[in-house]
Structures are given as structure tokens and as C-alpha cells.
Amino acid sequence: KALDGCDHKTAYSYLGAALSLLPNDHWKSHYDLSLRLNFLMSSAANSCCQYDEAEQILRRGLANARCLYDQLPSYLLLSQILQAQGKVKDVYDTCSAILTELGESIPK
């Protein structure tokens, strides 16, 4: 509800609490929940302009994602986070790598 009400700082706090309550092996035992909470927490941090924190959380989720399909929403958010920080080359490199992985050719 906090995210829906645009209270991103409170949402970030709640999502962090929810993640902390999961068992140590949560990426194995509660994969879908872990993926969703991780993405939402990163999104909330991004909305609070905590870009470094948002990127760190997102990269942890990307590292634990089981397949490219599960990573795609996170890569979209990552490109937005990098863009907000003015890291245009990183945005291009990230998007190009994902499109190549999806079988698209990127002109040089």
C-alpha cells in the first residue's frame, strides 16, 4: 500500500523488513517472493533517488535470477537508474548486451 500511495521511503523500509524475515536460503526456498521483493525494494530506492542503493539491490537480484525472462524487468529498471545518474554509456552497453542475448543484432 505504501508504494501505491507514493510513500516510497516507507515502502522501502517495509520491503527491507520483509526481506530480512526470509530465511537465509530464500533465493532457493522462496524464489518468486525474493525476486518480487528485491525488485520492489530497488524500485522504491530508485523513487527516493537512492540510486546507488537501488542499483546494488537490483544487481543482487539479477545475480540470483534463474533465467533471462526473470531478469528483464530488472534490466529495464537498471537502465532507468543508470540514466538517472547520467551513465548513458552504461545504459547503452546494458541494453545492447540484453538485446544481443535475446537474439537481436545491434548496429555499431
C-alpha positions as CSV (number, residue, x, y, z in Angstrom):
1,K,0.0,0.0,0.0
2,A,2.9,2.4,0.7
3,L,4.2,2.0,-2.9
4,D,0.7,2.6,-4.3
5,G,0.3,5.7,-2.1
6,C,3.7,7.0,-3.4
7,D,5.2,6.7,0.1
8,H,8.4,5.3,-1.3
9,K,10.5,5.7,1.9
10,T,8.0,3.8,4.0
11,A,7.7,1.2,1.2
12,Y,11.5,0.8,1.1
13,S,11.6,0.3,4.9
14,Y,8.7,-2.3,4.8
15,L,10.2,-4.2,1.9
16,G,13.6,-4.3,3.7
17,A,11.9,-5.7,6.8
18,A,10.1,-8.3,4.7
19,L,13.3,-9.4,3.0
20,S,15.1,-9.6,6.4
21,L,12.4,-12.0,7.7
22,L,13.0,-14.5,4.9
23,P,15.3,-17.5,5.7
24,N,19.0,-17.4,4.6
25,D,18.3,-19.7,1.6
26,H,15.3,-17.5,0.5
27,W,16.5,-17.4,-3.1
28,K,16.1,-21.2,-3.2
29,S,13.1,-21.7,-0.9
30,H,11.1,-18.6,-1.8
31,Y,12.4,-17.7,-5.2
32,D,9.4,-15.8,-6.6
33,L,8.8,-13.9,-3.4
34,S,12.5,-13.0,-3.2
35,L,12.6,-11.8,-6.8
36,R,9.5,-9.7,-6.4
37,L,10.6,-8.1,-3.0
38,N,14.0,-7.4,-4.4
39,F,12.6,-5.7,-7.5
40,L,10.1,-3.6,-5.5
41,M,12.7,-2.6,-2.9
42,S,15.1,-1.5,-5.7
43,S,12.2,0.4,-7.3
44,A,11.4,2.1,-4.0
45,A,15.0,3.1,-3.5
46,N,15.1,4.5,-7.1
47,S,12.0,6.5,-6.4
48,C,13.7,8.0,-3.3
49,C,16.7,9.0,-5.5
50,Q,18.9,6.5,-3.7
51,Y,20.4,5.3,-7.0
52,D,23.5,3.5,-5.7
53,E,21.4,1.5,-3.2
54,A,18.8,0.8,-5.9
55,E,21.5,-0.5,-8.2
56,Q,23.1,-2.6,-5.6
57,I,19.8,-4.2,-4.6
58,L,19.0,-4.8,-8.3
59,R,22.3,-6.4,-9.1
60,R,21.8,-8.8,-6.2
61,G,18.5,-9.8,-7.7
62,L,20.0,-10.1,-11.2
63,A,22.7,-12.4,-9.8
64,N,20.1,-14.7,-8.2
65,A,17.6,-14.7,-11.1
66,R,17.2,-18.1,-12.7
67,C,16.7,-17.0,-16.3
68,L,16.8,-14.1,-18.6
69,Y,13.0,-13.8,-18.5
70,D,13.1,-13.2,-14.8
71,Q,15.9,-10.6,-15.3
72,L,14.2,-8.5,-17.9
73,P,12.1,-6.2,-15.6
74,S,15.2,-5.6,-13.5
75,Y,17.3,-4.7,-16.5
76,L,14.7,-2.2,-17.6
77,L,14.8,-0.7,-14.1
78,L,18.6,-0.8,-14.1
79,S,18.7,1.2,-17.4
80,Q,16.4,3.8,-15.8
81,I,18.6,4.0,-12.7
82,L,21.8,4.4,-14.8
83,Q,20.1,7.0,-17.0
84,A,19.1,9.0,-13.9
85,Q,22.8,9.0,-12.9
86,G,23.8,10.2,-16.3
87,K,25.6,7.0,-17.1
88,V,24.5,6.9,-20.8
89,K,27.3,4.6,-22.0
90,D,26.4,2.1,-19.3
91,V,22.7,2.2,-20.3
92,Y,23.7,1.6,-23.9
93,D,26.1,-1.3,-23.0
94,T,23.5,-2.9,-20.7
95,C,20.6,-2.7,-23.2
96,S,22.8,-3.8,-26.1
97,A,24.0,-6.9,-24.2
98,I,20.4,-7.9,-23.3
99,L,19.2,-7.4,-26.8
100,T,22.1,-9.4,-28.1
101,E,21.2,-12.2,-25.6
102,L,17.7,-12.1,-26.9
103,G,19.0,-12.6,-30.5
104,E,18.7,-9.1,-31.8
105,S,21.6,-7.6,-33.7
106,I,22.8,-4.1,-32.7
107,P,24.4,-1.9,-35.4
108,K,27.7,-0.4,-34.4
